[in-house]
Amino acid sequence: MMVLLSRAAAKDLKKFDPSVYQKALDALNHLETHPLAARRLQGSLDGVRAFGFHAAGVAYRLAYIVDADRCLVFLIGPHEGFYA
């Protein structure tokens, strides 16, 4: 499946130091083959999925939407305050 980044997610990705950047790329690569493995959110975020990864002792999340042939990642950041 094709994984696309929104402008905001691409900007988020560029802010990370190299170790976090690499872990984020690994997570994005995982989504190419397993886009539905992440948990689906509920409530006002219904339809959005959140995939977690850890880097440098910190928990991070990717928020994305899956449709028929692509996975659109629109937010990447630390878990703390992620859903606010």
Residue, then its C-alpha position, 0 to 999 in steps of 0.5 A: m500500500m502506498v503511504l503518503l505524508s501530509r505537509a504537516a506530517a512531513k514537517d513533523l518528520k523533519k524536526f526529529d533528530p536522526s535516531v527518532y527520524q529513523k524509527a519514524l521511517d521504520a514505522l512508515n515502512h511498516l504501514e506499507t505492508h500492515p496498514l490495518a495493524a494499528r488500533r482504530l480510534q473512537g469518538s471524534l477521531d473515528g476512522v483515524r488509526a494511530f500507530g505507536f513506536h518508541a525512540a530515545g526512550v520516548a513514545y511516539r504516534l503516527a496518526y493516519i487514515v486508510d482508504a482503498d489504495r493508500c495510507l495518509v499520515f497526517l500527524i507524527g509526534p510524541h504520545e504526550g499531548f498527541y491527542a489534544 
